[in-house]
């Protein structure tokens, strides 16, 4: 399918060719491990074994590449599996990476507890400050890793500016685009080299699948990543790939509703006396608002806020919520609430990435907006 089509059209049609046998408009779930070959070494359609390639996963990978404007998409068993493949492809012992001072706890754990034991070094920098990124670079820096918006403080990084810093040093820029989704932000077009996704989140969108993805434009890097994907084997299963592909079809309409509801939630929280700070890039007072407005279509469905009463008060808000489900993860149609310090970001306690103890993170769903506001109001007391 031509990449000249609109995002909404690509989301529904890219990689979703009608089944040649039956005409089914939805790609089949090829729940198969191996394939009959047309003679020794004669692969039918390029398929031999489903770790190496599977038609359902191929459909998803083609769709991912089209949505991000990349040359190649690769689908994995989880977001962290995608990150692990990327690190082992890009880096060797002794290499250095700049990572953000606000990031998903699992990403920090991967660097600090796994990659570091392999000899990969990292420095922490405020990636919303271009000068701080430049100062953190070393002669051995091979990658700069950013999340924008970040998890859980919703910081914004100027992708184009940081890409320039990375490329001047001969490093690659990796952008975790999970919070924005390709509907709201296109990092490759802004200069990024690699896009990372937890497709568990907005791409799948229904809290029923775990998956990850990488998207790149460089054909040589694409081949290296594909080699490692096959060699390491943490690939998306066919049913999981099918679920993500199904979720993507409604990504655009869901993200519009997520953003609409999140904007209402942020407005309510800014006026509530028990909230000391609201972190949402759509607010004009957010320090990254202008950059976000420049590089994003809209501001997304994630909102974090600090509770004036401190840590215990924040925990109580999470416990009193009813329509907002207390749970980890994000990006589903249902609204979620969590305490990052004790839940998703417990692994960064005591590090430079430690989050405020009074912080609450919301994944604002697509329910009726007024119902969500009423629930937050009663939860805050």
N, C-alpha and C positions, 0 to 999 in steps of 0.2 A: 504494500500500500504506500502511496506517495506520502512523504513527510510534509507535503504542502497542505494536507488536510488539517482542520482545526483539532485542538486537543480532545474535545468531547468525541469527535468522530474517530480519532485514532484509538482512544480508550476502549471503544466498543469493537473496532474492526481490525486493528493492527495485530497480526499473528492469529487472528480468528477466522481463518479460511474455512469454508464449508467442507465437511467431510466428503472426500471424493467417492466413497463407497455408497453412502446413504443420503448425502446432501444435508446431514445434520448441521444446523447453523452454529451449534456450540461444539468446540473441539472435544473429542472423546477423551475419557480418562484411560490412557494406555497403561493399565495396571499389569505391567509385564516386566520381567527381568532380562530376557534374552530374545533374540530375533533370528528367524531362519535366514541364512545367507544364500545368495545366488552363486554357489560355488565357493571354494576356499578363497578367502580374501575379497569376495564379491559382496559388499554390503548393500543391502536394499535401502535406498534413501539415506545412506550414511549411518544406519543404526546397527549396532552389534550387541550392546549391553547397556542397561539403563543407568548405570553410574556414569558412563561416558556421554550418553545422550538418550533422551526420551521424547517422543513427539509432543506430549502434553507440556513438558518443561520447555521444549523449543518454542512452542506457541507463546508461553509466558515471557521467555527471554526476548523474543522478537518484539513483543508488546512493550516491555520495559525499555528497550533501546529506542523505540519510536517515541515514547512519551518523554524521555529525557533528551532526545535529540542526539543520541549516541550511536556509535557504530556497532557495539556489542553489549548485550545484557547477559548476565549470568545469575542463575537462581540457586539459592542455598537453603540448607535445612533451618537456618536461623540467621538473624542479623549478625550475631557474634561469629558464626561460621564463615560468613562473608568477610568480616573484618580479619579473622585469622588467616584466611586464604590470601587476602590482600597484603597483610604484613609479611607473610612468608614469601610472597612473590616479589615485593619491593625491596625487602631488607635482608641484610646479612649481619652476622655478629660484628659489633663495633659501629654500626650505623646509628644515626640519631634522628629523632622525630620531635617536632614541637607539637604539643597537645594543648587543648584549651583548659583554662582554669574552671570551666563549668562544662561538664560533660556527663553523659550517661555513666552510671557507676560500673556497669559491666565492661564498658570500654576502658575505663581506668584500670579495672582489675586485670583485663587482658594485657595491658602494657606493664603494670607494676608487678604482677604475680606470674605471668607467663612469658611474655616477650623479654622482660628484663633478665630472666634466668637463662635465656638464649643469647644474651649479650647485646640486646638492643637497648640503647639509652634513650631517655626522653627528658625534655624540659617542659615545664608548665608555663604558659603565658596567657595573658588576657587577649584573646584573638580579636576582640572588638577594638583593640588599640593597635593600629598597624605598626607603630614604633616599637611596641612591646614584642610583637612577632619578629620584627627585624633584629631586635636585640637578643632574642633567644636563639637565633640561627647560629650554627657552627659550621666549620668546613666539612663536617661529616653528616650534616643534615640532609636526609634523603626525602623527607616528606613533612608537610605541615598539615595537621589534621584539625578540622573545624566542624562544629555543629552550629547551624544558624537556621532558625532560632535554636538556642541551646537548651539543654535539659539539666536542671529544672528551672533555671533563673531567667530563661527567655532572652538571653543576650543576643545581640545581632552582630555578625561579622560582615564587613564589606568584602564580598567574595572577589570582586575584580581587583581591589587594592592588594589584598593578601596574596592573590595569585601572582601578581607582579613581583612581590617580595620573594615568594617561593621560587619563581622561575629565574629571577636574577641570580639566585644562589644555586641554580641547577637542581632544585628540589621539585617534587610534585605536590600539588594541592589536592587533598582529599576532603570532600564535603559530605558530611552526614546530612542527608536531605529528608530524614524521616519526619521531622515535625512539620515541614512545609508541604511535602509531597511535590511531585513534578507539576501538579496543576498550579501551584502557587509560586514555584521557583524553579529556574532552569540553570543550575550551576555550571554545566559544561559551556553554555553560551556566554557565561561571565568569566571564563578562564580556568575553571576547575579541570583537573585531569581525571579524577575518579569520583564517582558518586556512590555512596553507601546508603542502603536502606534496610531497616527492619520492616519487611513487608507484612509482618504481624500486625502492624499498626494501621495507618490510614489506607495503605494500598489494599490490604485484605478487608479491613473496615468493619468486620463483624465479630471480632473476638473469638474466632473459631479455627484459627490456623496460625502456625508459627513458621516464619520464613525470613529469608534475607536476600539481598541482591547487590550486585555491583554493576555499574554502567560506565563504559569508557568510550572514548573516540579514537584513541591511538591504536591502530591495528596490531602493531607489534606487542604492545602491552596486553591487548585483548587475547592474543594467542598465548602469552605467558600465563595469564590468569586462567584461561581455559585448561592449560596443561596442569596447573596446580589444582584446579577444581576437580579434575578427573583423578589426579594422583592422590589427593587427600580424601576425596570421596564424600564430603559433607554436603551432598546435593539435595535439592528439593525433591521429595517424592511426588509421583504423578497426581495423586489426589490433592496434596497440599498445593501444588502448582495450579491445579484446576480451580481450587477455592480462591487463590489470590487473583487469578485471571478473571474469575467471576466478580470478585469485589471491585476490581479496577473499573469495570464497566460503569459503575455509578460513582466513581471517585469525584468527578467534577461537581455533580449535584450535591453530594454529601459535603464536600469541602465548603461550598457556598453556605450551607446550613450551619455547619460547625462554626464558621466565621461569624455568621449573623448572631448565633446564640452566644458565642464567646464575647462579642462586643457588648452585648447586653449585660452579661455577667460582670465584665470588667467595669462597666459603668456603675452597676450597683455597688460593687466592692469599693470603688473609689469614694463613695459617699457614706460608707458604713463606719460608724464610730469605733467599732472593735477591730478594724483593719488598719494597720499602720502603713502598709505599702502594697501596691498592686503592680505586678510585673506582667505587662502585656504590650507587645510592640505596636499595637494599634492605638495606644494612648499617646497623644501629642507630647506628654511630658516624659515618655520613655526615652532614654538616651540614644537608643538605636532606631527611633521612629523614622527619621528621614532616610536612613540607609535602607531600612525595611521597605519603606514606601517606594524606593527606587528600584529594588531588586525583587520584590515580591508582588504578586497580583493582589493579594490581600493578606491579612495577618494571622490567619489560622485559628485553630480551635483549642489551643493550650493557654491556660491562664494560671499563674502562680500568685500567691499573696502571703503576706506576713501578718500574723495575728498579734494584736497589741498586748494580749495577756501573756505572751511567751509560749514556751514549748508545750506545757501541759494544756493550755487553752487551745493550742493548735490541734493537739491530739483529740481533745474533746469535740472540736468542730468536726473532725473526720468521723468520730464515733456517732455523733448525733445526726449526720446526714442520712437521709432515707432514699430519696430518688437518685442522688449521687451514690453509686455503689463504692464501698471501701474496697479498693483492690489495686494491684499493680497493673502495669501496661497502660495503653492509651490508644486513641485513634479509632475506637469502635463506635458504633451508632449509639451505644448507651453511655451516659455520663459516669465518670469515675472520679473518686477523690482519694488522695493518699498523703501520707506524711513522709516526704523524701528522706529525712534524716534517719528514720527508723525503718524505712521500707526500701525503696528502689536505690537509694544512695547510701545505704549503710556501709558499703564497701569503701567509701571515700572518707570515712570518719578519721580524723587525725591527719589528713593530708591537705595539700593546698586546694583541693577540690571540695573540702567539707562544706556542706550546705547549712544555712541558718536553721537553728533548732525550732524556730517559730514559723517555719515555712510550710504551706499547704499547696499541693499541686492539683490542678483540676484538668481533666480531659473532658471538655464540654461536648456533649453528644448532640443528637439531632432531635431530641424530644421537643415538646412545646416549650418555648423559651420562658413563658410566664411561670410554668410549673417549676422549672429549674431555679428561677429567682426566688420563688416561695420557699423552696427547700433550703437554699443557702441562707435565706433570712432566718428561718427557724433554727438552722444549725448553728448560726453565729450567736443566736440568743438575744 
